[in-house]
Amino acid sequence: MTTIDLDESPLAIRQKTDAGFIRRLLRRWVERHRERTTLIFLSRIEPHLLRDMGIEPGDIFDALDGKRSSVLFHPMRKPDHH
């Protein structure tokens, strides 16, 4: 949450808000990059090894396609397929 000091100029307030937005945007980009790198790594593992880990190959491809409902993003959710 941003606090506003009435003695500050509108430009100073805008710069603080912009800096916070940029930090959040960069943090989210780094997080998505790590997720994608992990998913790409997992997609290269043999399907039988993935199943030994409790991961269905389709879950990885769903996650790579941007489906945030994938069991990989929500490990406590039960997969749709058995």
PDB file with one MODEL, atoms N, CA, C and O in Angstrom:
MODEL        1
ATOM      1  N   MET A   1       0.845  -1.159   0.000  1.00  0.00           N
ATOM      2  CA  MET A   1       0.000   0.000   0.000  1.00  0.00           C
ATOM      3  C   MET A   1       0.895   1.227   0.000  1.00  0.00           C
ATOM      4  O   MET A   1       1.918   1.250   0.684  1.00  0.00           O
ATOM      5  N   THR A   2       0.525   2.227  -0.746  1.00  0.00           N
ATOM      6  CA  THR A   2       1.298   3.455  -0.835  1.00  0.00           C
ATOM      7  C   THR A   2       0.680   4.491   0.077  1.00  0.00           C
ATOM      8  O   THR A   2      -0.532   4.706   0.060  1.00  0.00           O
ATOM      9  N   THR A   3       1.523   5.135   0.878  1.00  0.00           N
ATOM     10  CA  THR A   3       1.046   6.251   1.689  1.00  0.00           C
ATOM     11  C   THR A   3       1.369   7.533   0.959  1.00  0.00           C
ATOM     12  O   THR A   3       2.376   7.620   0.256  1.00  0.00           O
ATOM     13  N   ILE A   4       0.530   8.511   1.123  1.00  0.00           N
ATOM     14  CA  ILE A   4       0.721   9.787   0.435  1.00  0.00           C
ATOM     15  C   ILE A   4       0.976  10.865   1.474  1.00  0.00           C
ATOM     16  O   ILE A   4       0.170  11.075   2.380  1.00  0.00           O
ATOM     17  N   ASP A   5       2.081  11.531   1.337  1.00  0.00           N
ATOM     18  CA  ASP A   5       2.421  12.666   2.178  1.00  0.00           C
ATOM     19  C   ASP A   5       1.943  13.906   1.442  1.00  0.00           C
ATOM     20  O   ASP A   5       2.323  14.126   0.292  1.00  0.00           O
ATOM     21  N   LEU A   6       1.125  14.710   2.080  1.00  0.00           N
ATOM     22  CA  LEU A   6       0.561  15.876   1.408  1.00  0.00           C
ATOM     23  C   LEU A   6       1.610  16.912   1.043  1.00  0.00           C
ATOM     24  O   LEU A   6       1.351  17.777   0.206  1.00  0.00           O
ATOM     25  N   ASP A   7       2.791  16.844   1.653  1.00  0.00           N
ATOM     26  CA  ASP A   7       3.857  17.784   1.332  1.00  0.00           C
ATOM     27  C   ASP A   7       4.643  17.354   0.097  1.00  0.00           C
ATOM     28  O   ASP A   7       5.429  18.140  -0.431  1.00  0.00           O
ATOM     29  N   GLU A   8       4.447  16.121  -0.374  1.00  0.00           N
ATOM     30  CA  GLU A   8       5.181  15.623  -1.535  1.00  0.00           C
ATOM     31  C   GLU A   8       4.545  16.115  -2.822  1.00  0.00           C
ATOM     32  O   GLU A   8       3.335  16.323  -2.913  1.00  0.00           O
ATOM     33  N   SER A   9       5.398  16.292  -3.802  1.00  0.00           N
ATOM     34  CA  SER A   9       4.893  16.720  -5.104  1.00  0.00           C
ATOM     35  C   SER A   9       4.251  15.527  -5.809  1.00  0.00           C
ATOM     36  O   SER A   9       4.592  14.381  -5.513  1.00  0.00           O
ATOM     37  N   PRO A  10       3.340  15.776  -6.725  1.00  0.00           N
ATOM     38  CA  PRO A  10       2.729  14.676  -7.483  1.00  0.00           C
ATOM     39  C   PRO A  10       3.772  13.840  -8.235  1.00  0.00           C
ATOM     40  O   PRO A  10       3.597  12.632  -8.390  1.00  0.00           O
ATOM     41  N   LEU A  11       4.850  14.470  -8.701  1.00  0.00           N
ATOM     42  CA  LEU A  11       5.898  13.741  -9.410  1.00  0.00           C
ATOM     43  C   LEU A  11       6.590  12.757  -8.476  1.00  0.00           C
ATOM     44  O   LEU A  11       6.865  11.627  -8.877  1.00  0.00           O
ATOM     45  N   ALA A  12       6.878  13.158  -7.244  1.00  0.00           N
ATOM     46  CA  ALA A  12       7.527  12.267  -6.274  1.00  0.00           C
ATOM     47  C   ALA A  12       6.623  11.088  -5.946  1.00  0.00           C
ATOM     48  O   ALA A  12       7.089   9.955  -5.825  1.00  0.00           O
ATOM     49  N   ILE A  13       5.336  11.355  -5.803  1.00  0.00           N
ATOM     50  CA  ILE A  13       4.381  10.286  -5.522  1.00  0.00           C
ATOM     51  C   ILE A  13       4.343   9.318  -6.692  1.00  0.00           C
ATOM     52  O   ILE A  13       4.340   8.103  -6.494  1.00  0.00           O
ATOM     53  N   ARG A  14       4.313   9.845  -7.902  1.00  0.00           N
ATOM     54  CA  ARG A  14       4.260   9.002  -9.105  1.00  0.00           C
ATOM     55  C   ARG A  14       5.514   8.136  -9.215  1.00  0.00           C
ATOM     56  O   ARG A  14       5.423   6.964  -9.582  1.00  0.00           O
ATOM     57  N   GLN A  15       6.682   8.699  -8.902  1.00  0.00           N
ATOM     58  CA  GLN A  15       7.925   7.934  -8.993  1.00  0.00           C
ATOM     59  C   GLN A  15       7.932   6.780  -8.002  1.00  0.00           C
ATOM     60  O   GLN A  15       8.399   5.692  -8.338  1.00  0.00           O
ATOM     61  N   LYS A  16       7.429   6.987  -6.791  1.00  0.00           N
ATOM     62  CA  LYS A  16       7.363   5.909  -5.808  1.00  0.00           C
ATOM     63  C   LYS A  16       6.428   4.807  -6.287  1.00  0.00           C
ATOM     64  O   LYS A  16       6.749   3.624  -6.174  1.00  0.00           O
ATOM     65  N   THR A  17       5.286   5.189  -6.814  1.00  0.00           N
ATOM     66  CA  THR A  17       4.321   4.222  -7.305  1.00  0.00           C
ATOM     67  C   THR A  17       4.893   3.443  -8.485  1.00  0.00           C
ATOM     68  O   THR A  17       4.749   2.223  -8.549  1.00  0.00           O
ATOM     69  N   ASP A  18       5.539   4.139  -9.416  1.00  0.00           N
ATOM     70  CA  ASP A  18       6.141   3.485 -10.576  1.00  0.00           C
ATOM     71  C   ASP A  18       7.248   2.517 -10.159  1.00  0.00           C
ATOM     72  O   ASP A  18       7.360   1.426 -10.717  1.00  0.00           O
ATOM     73  N   ALA A  19       8.066   2.913  -9.179  1.00  0.00           N
ATOM     74  CA  ALA A  19       9.161   2.048  -8.726  1.00  0.00           C
ATOM     75  C   ALA A  19       8.603   0.772  -8.111  1.00  0.00           C
ATOM     76  O   ALA A  19       9.145  -0.308  -8.344  1.00  0.00           O
ATOM     77  N   GLY A  20       7.544   0.873  -7.341  1.00  0.00           N
ATOM     78  CA  GLY A  20       6.925  -0.310  -6.746  1.00  0.00           C
ATOM     79  C   GLY A  20       6.341  -1.224  -7.807  1.00  0.00           C
ATOM     80  O   GLY A  20       6.455  -2.447  -7.719  1.00  0.00           O
ATOM     81  N   PHE A  21       5.714  -0.623  -8.810  1.00  0.00           N
ATOM     82  CA  PHE A  21       5.140  -1.401  -9.904  1.00  0.00           C
ATOM     83  C   PHE A  21       6.226  -2.148 -10.663  1.00  0.00           C
ATOM     84  O   PHE A  21       6.065  -3.323 -10.993  1.00  0.00           O
ATOM     85  N   ILE A  22       7.315  -1.476 -10.935  1.00  0.00           N
ATOM     86  CA  ILE A  22       8.426  -2.093 -11.676  1.00  0.00           C
ATOM     87  C   ILE A  22       9.040  -3.229 -10.868  1.00  0.00           C
ATOM     88  O   ILE A  22       9.366  -4.276 -11.427  1.00  0.00           O
ATOM     89  N   ARG A  23       9.201  -3.038  -9.559  1.00  0.00           N
ATOM     90  CA  ARG A  23       9.742  -4.098  -8.698  1.00  0.00           C
ATOM     91  C   ARG A  23       8.826  -5.322  -8.712  1.00  0.00           C
ATOM     92  O   ARG A  23       9.302  -6.450  -8.843  1.00  0.00           O
ATOM     93  N   ARG A  24       7.519  -5.107  -8.579  1.00  0.00           N
ATOM     94  CA  ARG A  24       6.576  -6.227  -8.596  1.00  0.00           C
ATOM     95  C   ARG A  24       6.585  -6.927  -9.955  1.00  0.00           C
ATOM     96  O   ARG A  24       6.539  -8.155 -10.030  1.00  0.00           O
ATOM     97  N   LEU A  25       6.644  -6.143 -11.013  1.00  0.00           N
ATOM     98  CA  LEU A  25       6.681  -6.711 -12.354  1.00  0.00           C
ATOM     99  C   LEU A  25       7.940  -7.554 -12.557  1.00  0.00           C
ATOM    100  O   LEU A  25       7.863  -8.657 -13.097  1.00  0.00           O
ATOM    101  N   LEU A  26       9.084  -7.049 -12.135  1.00  0.00           N
ATOM    102  CA  LEU A  26      10.341  -7.778 -12.269  1.00  0.00           C
ATOM    103  C   LEU A  26      10.331  -9.047 -11.419  1.00  0.00           C
ATOM    104  O   LEU A  26      10.782 -10.099 -11.871  1.00  0.00           O
ATOM    105  N   ARG A  27       9.824  -8.955 -10.207  1.00  0.00           N
ATOM    106  CA  ARG A  27       9.754 -10.123  -9.322  1.00  0.00           C
ATOM    107  C   ARG A  27       8.868 -11.204  -9.954  1.00  0.00           C
ATOM    108  O   ARG A  27       9.212 -12.385  -9.929  1.00  0.00           O
ATOM    109  N   ARG A  28       7.735 -10.797 -10.516  1.00  0.00           N
ATOM    110  CA  ARG A  28       6.835 -11.763 -11.155  1.00  0.00           C
ATOM    111  C   ARG A  28       7.481 -12.383 -12.391  1.00  0.00           C
ATOM    112  O   ARG A  28       7.309 -13.575 -12.643  1.00  0.00           O
ATOM    113  N   TRP A  29       8.218 -11.593 -13.160  1.00  0.00           N
ATOM    114  CA  TRP A  29       8.895 -12.104 -14.351  1.00  0.00           C
ATOM    115  C   TRP A  29       9.934 -13.155 -13.955  1.00  0.00           C
ATOM    116  O   TRP A  29      10.030 -14.201 -14.597  1.00  0.00           O
ATOM    117  N   VAL A  30      10.707 -12.887 -12.908  1.00  0.00           N
ATOM    118  CA  VAL A  30      11.715 -13.845 -12.434  1.00  0.00           C
ATOM    119  C   VAL A  30      11.034 -15.138 -11.978  1.00  0.00           C
ATOM    120  O   VAL A  30      11.509 -16.235 -12.275  1.00  0.00           O
ATOM    121  N   GLU A  31       9.922 -15.000 -11.256  1.00  0.00           N
ATOM    122  CA  GLU A  31       9.190 -16.178 -10.788  1.00  0.00           C
ATOM    123  C   GLU A  31       8.681 -17.009 -11.966  1.00  0.00           C
ATOM    124  O   GLU A  31       8.823 -18.232 -11.954  1.00  0.00           O
ATOM    125  N   ARG A  32       8.100 -16.383 -12.969  1.00  0.00           N
ATOM    126  CA  ARG A  32       7.601 -17.106 -14.147  1.00  0.00           C
ATOM    127  C   ARG A  32       8.740 -17.757 -14.933  1.00  0.00           C
ATOM    128  O   ARG A  32       8.587 -18.857 -15.465  1.00  0.00           O
ATOM    129  N   HIS A  33       9.887 -17.068 -15.001  1.00  0.00           N
ATOM    130  CA  HIS A  33      11.048 -17.624 -15.702  1.00  0.00           C
ATOM    131  C   HIS A  33      11.526 -18.902 -15.005  1.00  0.00           C
ATOM    132  O   HIS A  33      11.845 -19.890 -15.665  1.00  0.00           O
ATOM    133  N   ARG A  34      11.572 -18.877 -13.685  1.00  0.00           N
ATOM    134  CA  ARG A  34      11.975 -20.075 -12.928  1.00  0.00           C
ATOM    135  C   ARG A  34      10.990 -21.214 -13.129  1.00  0.00           C
ATOM    136  O   ARG A  34      11.390 -22.363 -13.314  1.00  0.00           O
ATOM    137  N   GLU A  35       9.694 -20.894 -13.092  1.00  0.00           N
ATOM    138  CA  GLU A  35       8.677 -21.925 -13.316  1.00  0.00           C
ATOM    139  C   GLU A  35       8.852 -22.553 -14.696  1.00  0.00           C
ATOM    140  O   GLU A  35       8.835 -23.776 -14.837  1.00  0.00           O
ATOM    141  N   ARG A  36       9.018 -21.718 -15.700  1.00  0.00           N
ATOM    142  CA  ARG A  36       9.133 -22.208 -17.074  1.00  0.00           C
ATOM    143  C   ARG A  36      10.402 -23.057 -17.246  1.00  0.00           C
ATOM    144  O   ARG A  36      10.369 -24.092 -17.911  1.00  0.00           O
ATOM    145  N   THR A  37      11.504 -22.626 -16.654  1.00  0.00           N
ATOM    146  CA  THR A  37      12.744 -23.396 -16.721  1.00  0.00           C
ATOM    147  C   THR A  37      12.559 -24.775 -16.091  1.00  0.00           C
ATOM    148  O   THR A  37      13.023 -25.778 -16.633  1.00  0.00           O
ATOM    149  N   THR A  38      11.886 -24.819 -14.956  1.00  0.00           N
ATOM    150  CA  THR A  38      11.617 -26.090 -14.284  1.00  0.00           C
ATOM    151  C   THR A  38      10.732 -26.980 -15.138  1.00  0.00           C
ATOM    152  O   THR A  38      10.987 -28.177 -15.270  1.00  0.00           O
ATOM    153  N   LEU A  39       9.687 -26.391 -15.721  1.00  0.00           N
ATOM    154  CA  LEU A  39       8.781 -27.177 -16.564  1.00  0.00           C
ATOM    155  C   LEU A  39       9.490 -27.733 -17.791  1.00  0.00           C
ATOM    156  O   LEU A  39       9.246 -28.874 -18.186  1.00  0.00           O
ATOM    157  N   ILE A  40      10.354 -26.944 -18.389  1.00  0.00           N
ATOM    158  CA  ILE A  40      11.104 -27.422 -19.553  1.00  0.00           C
ATOM    159  C   ILE A  40      12.016 -28.572 -19.146  1.00  0.00           C
ATOM    160  O   ILE A  40      12.132 -29.559 -19.872  1.00  0.00           O
ATOM    161  N   PHE A  41      12.661 -28.452 -17.995  1.00  0.00           N
ATOM    162  CA  PHE A  41      13.498 -29.535 -17.486  1.00  0.00           C
ATOM    163  C   PHE A  41      12.666 -30.803 -17.285  1.00  0.00           C
ATOM    164  O   PHE A  41      13.072 -31.889 -17.700  1.00  0.00           O
ATOM    165  N   LEU A  42      11.502 -30.660 -16.648  1.00  0.00           N
ATOM    166  CA  LEU A  42      10.644 -31.822 -16.400  1.00  0.00           C
ATOM    167  C   LEU A  42      10.149 -32.443 -17.698  1.00  0.00           C
ATOM    168  O   LEU A  42       9.983 -33.660 -17.782  1.00  0.00           O
ATOM    169  N   SER A  43       9.913 -31.615 -18.708  1.00  0.00           N
ATOM    170  CA  SER A  43       9.391 -32.157 -19.972  1.00  0.00           C
ATOM    171  C   SER A  43      10.405 -33.040 -20.689  1.00  0.00           C
ATOM    172  O   SER A  43      10.042 -33.788 -21.596  1.00  0.00           O
ATOM    173  N   ARG A  44      11.651 -32.960 -20.297  1.00  0.00           N
ATOM    174  CA  ARG A  44      12.700 -33.765 -20.925  1.00  0.00           C
ATOM    175  C   ARG A  44      12.947 -35.094 -20.212  1.00  0.00           C
ATOM    176  O   ARG A  44      13.776 -35.891 -20.651  1.00  0.00           O
ATOM    177  N   ILE A  45      12.242 -35.327 -19.134  1.00  0.00           N
ATOM    178  CA  ILE A  45      12.399 -36.566 -18.370  1.00  0.00           C
ATOM    179  C   ILE A  45      11.486 -37.632 -18.962  1.00  0.00           C
ATOM    180  O   ILE A  45      10.382 -37.333 -19.416  1.00  0.00           O
ATOM    181  N   GLU A  46      11.950 -38.866 -18.953  1.00  0.00           N
ATOM    182  CA  GLU A  46      11.180 -39.989 -19.479  1.00  0.00           C
ATOM    183  C   GLU A  46       9.835 -40.104 -18.758  1.00  0.00           C
ATOM    184  O   GLU A  46       9.776 -39.936 -17.540  1.00  0.00           O
ATOM    185  N   PRO A  47       8.747 -40.390 -19.498  1.00  0.00           N
ATOM    186  CA  PRO A  47       7.412 -40.472 -18.894  1.00  0.00           C
ATOM    187  C   PRO A  47       7.308 -41.449 -17.721  1.00  0.00           C
ATOM    188  O   PRO A  47       6.621 -41.159 -16.742  1.00  0.00           O
ATOM    189  N   HIS A  48       7.976 -42.599 -17.806  1.00  0.00           N
ATOM    190  CA  HIS A  48       7.865 -43.565 -16.699  1.00  0.00           C
ATOM    191  C   HIS A  48       8.534 -43.019 -15.428  1.00  0.00           C
ATOM    192  O   HIS A  48       8.095 -43.325 -14.320  1.00  0.00           O
ATOM    193  N   LEU A  49       9.574 -42.228 -15.584  1.00  0.00           N
ATOM    194  CA  LEU A  49      10.210 -41.622 -14.404  1.00  0.00           C
ATOM    195  C   LEU A  49       9.323 -40.541 -13.800  1.00  0.00           C
ATOM    196  O   LEU A  49       9.240 -40.404 -12.580  1.00  0.00           O
ATOM    197  N   LEU A  50       8.664 -39.777 -14.664  1.00  0.00           N
ATOM    198  CA  LEU A  50       7.728 -38.759 -14.168  1.00  0.00           C
ATOM    199  C   LEU A  50       6.601 -39.417 -13.368  1.00  0.00           C
ATOM    200  O   LEU A  50       6.231 -38.943 -12.294  1.00  0.00           O
ATOM    201  N   ARG A  51       6.067 -40.507 -13.901  1.00  0.00           N
ATOM    202  CA  ARG A  51       4.980 -41.193 -13.196  1.00  0.00           C
ATOM    203  C   ARG A  51       5.455 -41.734 -11.846  1.00  0.00           C
ATOM    204  O   ARG A  51       4.688 -41.764 -10.883  1.00  0.00           O
ATOM    205  N   ASP A  52       6.720 -42.161 -11.776  1.00  0.00           N
ATOM    206  CA  ASP A  52       7.276 -42.599 -10.496  1.00  0.00           C
ATOM    207  C   ASP A  52       7.285 -41.459  -9.479  1.00  0.00           C
ATOM    208  O   ASP A  52       7.190 -41.689  -8.274  1.00  0.00           O
ATOM    209  N   MET A  53       7.398 -40.233  -9.976  1.00  0.00           N
ATOM    210  CA  MET A  53       7.390 -39.048  -9.100  1.00  0.00           C
ATOM    211  C   MET A  53       5.977 -38.549  -8.826  1.00  0.00           C
ATOM    212  O   MET A  53       5.779 -37.601  -8.067  1.00  0.00           O
ATOM    213  N   GLY A  54       4.981 -39.208  -9.462  1.00  0.00           N
ATOM    214  CA  GLY A  54       3.600 -38.790  -9.258  1.00  0.00           C
ATOM    215  C   GLY A  54       3.162 -37.682 -10.193  1.00  0.00           C
ATOM    216  O   GLY A  54       2.186 -36.985  -9.915  1.00  0.00           O
ATOM    217  N   ILE A  55       3.868 -37.511 -11.293  1.00  0.00           N
ATOM    218  CA  ILE A  55       3.551 -36.459 -12.265  1.00  0.00           C
ATOM    219  C   ILE A  55       3.187 -37.127 -13.583  1.00  0.00           C
ATOM    220  O   ILE A  55       3.931 -37.967 -14.088  1.00  0.00           O
ATOM    221  N   GLU A  56       2.054 -36.754 -14.132  1.00  0.00           N
ATOM    222  CA  GLU A  56       1.668 -37.237 -15.454  1.00  0.00           C
ATOM    223  C   GLU A  56       2.283 -36.305 -16.499  1.00  0.00           C
ATOM    224  O   GLU A  56       2.268 -35.088 -16.312  1.00  0.00           O
ATOM    225  N   PRO A  57       2.815 -36.840 -17.579  1.00  0.00           N
ATOM    226  CA  PRO A  57       3.407 -35.989 -18.622  1.00  0.00           C
ATOM    227  C   PRO A  57       2.450 -34.906 -19.129  1.00  0.00           C
ATOM    228  O   PRO A  57       2.878 -33.797 -19.451  1.00  0.00           O
ATOM    229  N   GLY A  58       1.169 -35.228 -19.196  1.00  0.00           N
ATOM    230  CA  GLY A  58       0.186 -34.233 -19.650  1.00  0.00           C
ATOM    231  C   GLY A  58       0.117 -33.016 -18.752  1.00  0.00           C
ATOM    232  O   GLY A  58      -0.172 -31.914 -19.219  1.00  0.00           O
ATOM    233  N   ASP A  59       0.383 -33.203 -17.449  1.00  0.00           N
ATOM    234  CA  ASP A  59       0.377 -32.073 -16.519  1.00  0.00           C
ATOM    235  C   ASP A  59       1.458 -31.058 -16.880  1.00  0.00           C
ATOM    236  O   ASP A  59       1.251 -29.851 -16.764  1.00  0.00           O
ATOM    237  N   ILE A  60       2.594 -31.551 -17.313  1.00  0.00           N
ATOM    238  CA  ILE A  60       3.695 -30.658 -17.677  1.00  0.00           C
ATOM    239  C   ILE A  60       3.318 -29.854 -18.912  1.00  0.00           C
ATOM    240  O   ILE A  60       3.543 -28.644 -18.964  1.00  0.00           O
ATOM    241  N   PHE A  61       2.745 -30.524 -19.906  1.00  0.00           N
ATOM    242  CA  PHE A  61       2.387 -29.818 -21.127  1.00  0.00           C
ATOM    243  C   PHE A  61       1.244 -28.834 -20.894  1.00  0.00           C
ATOM    244  O   PHE A  61       1.201 -27.779 -21.527  1.00  0.00           O
ATOM    245  N   ASP A  62       0.314 -29.166 -19.992  1.00  0.00           N
ATOM    246  CA  ASP A  62      -0.731 -28.210 -19.623  1.00  0.00           C
ATOM    247  C   ASP A  62      -0.099 -26.969 -18.999  1.00  0.00           C
ATOM    248  O   ASP A  62      -0.471 -25.841 -19.323  1.00  0.00           O
ATOM    249  N   ALA A  63       0.855 -27.188 -18.104  1.00  0.00           N
ATOM    250  CA  ALA A  63       1.513 -26.070 -17.438  1.00  0.00           C
ATOM    251  C   ALA A  63       2.313 -25.240 -18.441  1.00  0.00           C
ATOM    252  O   ALA A  63       2.316 -24.011 -18.364  1.00  0.00           O
ATOM    253  N   LEU A  64       2.990 -25.900 -19.377  1.00  0.00           N
ATOM    254  CA  LEU A  64       3.752 -25.171 -20.388  1.00  0.00           C
ATOM    255  C   LEU A  64       2.838 -24.358 -21.298  1.00  0.00           C
ATOM    256  O   LEU A  64       3.234 -23.308 -21.803  1.00  0.00           O
ATOM    257  N   ASP A  65       1.609 -24.848 -21.507  1.00  0.00           N
ATOM    258  CA  ASP A  65       0.641 -24.112 -22.327  1.00  0.00           C
ATOM    259  C   ASP A  65       0.016 -22.950 -21.563  1.00  0.00           C
ATOM    260  O   ASP A  65      -0.815 -22.221 -22.105  1.00  0.00           O
ATOM    261  N   GLY A  66       0.413 -22.780 -20.314  1.00  0.00           N
ATOM    262  CA  GLY A  66      -0.074 -21.652 -19.535  1.00  0.00           C
ATOM    263  C   GLY A  66      -1.321 -21.936 -18.727  1.00  0.00           C
ATOM    264  O   GLY A  66      -1.927 -21.009 -18.190  1.00  0.00           O
ATOM    265  N   LYS A  67      -1.716 -23.181 -18.628  1.00  0.00           N
ATOM    266  CA  LYS A  67      -2.893 -23.536 -17.831  1.00  0.00           C
ATOM    267  C   LYS A  67      -2.498 -23.548 -16.361  1.00  0.00           C
ATOM    268  O   LYS A  67      -1.897 -24.506 -15.875  1.00  0.00           O
ATOM    269  N   ARG A  68      -2.839 -22.483 -15.666  1.00  0.00           N
ATOM    270  CA  ARG A  68      -2.455 -22.338 -14.260  1.00  0.00           C
ATOM    271  C   ARG A  68      -3.208 -23.311 -13.363  1.00  0.00           C
ATOM    272  O   ARG A  68      -2.920 -23.388 -12.168  1.00  0.00           O
ATOM    273  N   SER A  69      -4.162 -24.052 -13.906  1.00  0.00           N
ATOM    274  CA  SER A  69      -4.897 -25.032 -13.113  1.00  0.00           C
ATOM    275  C   SER A  69      -4.161 -26.362 -13.043  1.00  0.00           C
ATOM    276  O   SER A  69      -4.642 -27.297 -12.402  1.00  0.00           O
ATOM    277  N   SER A  70      -3.013 -26.465 -13.686  1.00  0.00           N
ATOM    278  CA  SER A  70      -2.241 -27.705 -13.683  1.00  0.00           C
ATOM    279  C   SER A  70      -1.924 -28.131 -12.253  1.00  0.00           C
ATOM    280  O   SER A  70      -1.687 -27.298 -11.379  1.00  0.00           O
ATOM    281  N   VAL A  71      -1.923 -29.434 -12.035  1.00  0.00           N
ATOM    282  CA  VAL A  71      -1.615 -29.995 -10.716  1.00  0.00           C
ATOM    283  C   VAL A  71      -0.209 -29.587 -10.264  1.00  0.00           C
ATOM    284  O   VAL A  71       0.073 -29.591  -9.065  1.00  0.00           O
ATOM    285  N   LEU A  72       0.667 -29.238 -11.191  1.00  0.00           N
ATOM    286  CA  LEU A  72       2.025 -28.832 -10.814  1.00  0.00           C
ATOM    287  C   LEU A  72       2.034 -27.490 -10.090  1.00  0.00           C
ATOM    288  O   LEU A  72       2.924 -27.241  -9.276  1.00  0.00           O
ATOM    289  N   PHE A  73       1.062 -26.621 -10.368  1.00  0.00           N
ATOM    290  CA  PHE A  73       0.978 -25.339  -9.681  1.00  0.00           C
ATOM    291  C   PHE A  73       0.189 -25.438  -8.388  1.00  0.00           C
ATOM    292  O   PHE A  73       0.308 -24.580  -7.514  1.00  0.00           O
ATOM    293  N   HIS A  74      -0.617 -26.485  -8.267  1.00  0.00           N
ATOM    294  CA  HIS A  74      -1.451 -26.694  -7.080  1.00  0.00           C
ATOM    295  C   HIS A  74      -1.287 -28.141  -6.630  1.00  0.00           C
ATOM    296  O   HIS A  74      -2.164 -28.968  -6.880  1.00  0.00           O
ATOM    297  N   PRO A  75      -0.173 -28.458  -5.967  1.00  0.00           N
ATOM    298  CA  PRO A  75       0.126 -29.851  -5.640  1.00  0.00           C
ATOM    299  C   PRO A  75      -0.892 -30.549  -4.749  1.00  0.00           C
ATOM    300  O   PRO A  75      -0.934 -31.780  -4.740  1.00  0.00           O
ATOM    301  N   MET A  76      -1.700 -29.835  -4.014  1.00  0.00           N
ATOM    302  CA  MET A  76      -2.676 -30.467  -3.133  1.00  0.00           C
ATOM    303  C   MET A  76      -3.941 -30.858  -3.913  1.00  0.00           C
ATOM    304  O   MET A  76      -4.776 -31.604  -3.401  1.00  0.00           O
ATOM    305  N   ARG A  77      -4.084 -30.358  -5.145  1.00  0.00           N
ATOM    306  CA  ARG A  77      -5.228 -30.695  -5.972  1.00  0.00           C
ATOM    307  C   ARG A  77      -5.037 -32.084  -6.552  1.00  0.00           C
ATOM    308  O   ARG A  77      -3.931 -32.447  -6.952  1.00  0.00           O
ATOM    309  N   LYS A  78      -6.084 -32.842  -6.598  1.00  0.00           N
ATOM    310  CA  LYS A  78      -6.020 -34.184  -7.189  1.00  0.00           C
ATOM    311  C   LYS A  78      -6.067 -34.044  -8.708  1.00  0.00           C
ATOM    312  O   LYS A  78      -6.868 -33.265  -9.225  1.00  0.00           O
ATOM    313  N   PRO A  79      -5.233 -34.777  -9.427  1.00  0.00           N
ATOM    314  CA  PRO A  79      -5.280 -34.707 -10.889  1.00  0.00           C
ATOM    315  C   PRO A  79      -6.609 -35.241 -11.431  1.00  0.00           C
ATOM    316  O   PRO A  79      -7.247 -36.088 -10.805  1.00  0.00           O
ATOM    317  N   ASP A  80      -7.018 -34.739 -12.597  1.00  0.00           N
ATOM    318  CA  ASP A  80      -8.277 -35.164 -13.219  1.00  0.00           C
ATOM    319  C   ASP A  80      -8.196 -36.575 -13.756  1.00  0.00           C
ATOM    320  O   ASP A  80      -9.214 -37.264 -13.830  1.00  0.00           O
ATOM    321  N   HIS A  81      -7.011 -37.023 -14.132  1.00  0.00           N
ATOM    322  CA  HIS A  81      -6.854 -38.343 -14.717  1.00  0.00           C
ATOM    323  C   HIS A  81      -6.183 -39.285 -13.730  1.00  0.00           C
ATOM    324  O   HIS A  81      -5.414 -38.846 -12.875  1.00  0.00           O
ATOM    325  N   HIS A  82      -6.466 -40.567 -13.841  1.00  0.00           N
ATOM    326  CA  HIS A  82      -5.865 -41.559 -12.936  1.00  0.00           C
ATOM    327  C   HIS A  82      -5.297 -42.700 -13.720  1.00  0.00           C
ATOM    328  O   HIS A  82      -4.748 -43.636 -13.138  1.00  0.00           O
TER     329      HIS A  82
ENDMDL
END
